[in-house]
Amino acid sequence: MDDIVKVQRNVTYAAAAEALRAALAKAEELGVGAGVVVTDTRGEIVAAGKTERAGAKAWRGGLLKATAAAGLGRSTEEFLEKRLKQDEVLWRAMSANPETFLVPGGVPLIYDGVAVGAVGVSGGHYADDAKVAQAGADRFAELAAESDSDVDGGASG
């Protein structure tokens, strides 16, 4: 049956909320307005929020960045720098799609080497957006490592 059905893991709300809190805290630390969206692998919103300084629609850019990062399995910044800038045809094709927002600020949430969602941030300068998104992804990575150690500890104990 494995050859005809694929099971896709997705970030839970509890983990998404933790990533969201970490990202919002980083935005506050940097003093930037930010809309933060955590998505599952399909780009559906799992958790979202914004700082008081963020515009009412800042989340929209965050959603597009998260959707791109979740689908690509890598950050929007990495894809932009290492792939998109090197291929003019790909650049033209992807930039023509209004649903694609390949600007730094989208970072995948990786579990067991596979993207299970992403954090997307918009509202500040893209360099700050990337730092805020990375803070959310880092918190998710901490949770994943804790989960792995709980499993390992339970199996050997």
Phi, psi and omega in degrees: 000334181298339182276356178235352180229135178244132176260126180251122176279147178226152177300142176277163176299317182301315180289322178297320179296322177295316178297318179300312180300318180295319180294316179296322178297320178295319178299317178297317178301320180280347180073032181245151172281135182210135167260126185241131178231133173249125182244167170273190184291339180268359181085016177273141183291129175255321178207148180207154177190176179209158174281163180298331183279348185283149175292159184299332184249017180300331181299333183299313177296322177298320179297315180295320179293317179295318180300316179296313182296321179295317181289324181278334184074017176208167183292153177297325179295314179298316180297318180299311184286315188269342184235305189292318180292345182267353187223098185297322180296314177298318179304310181297317181296313184285324181285345177282346182270116181293347178273356182255128181228083185267077178232144178308139180135004174241127182226129180288155172260115187255130176225126183054038175079006183231142176293131177243007181160195179198162173249131176235139184227138177213153177131335178246194172294144186302331178294320176289321177304318181296320179295319181294315179297319180297323178298320177295316179294323178297320178295319177299318179299322176298315179297319179296318179294320177297319179297317178297319181289328176295318180293314180297317181296321180290326183286325184268348184266000000 
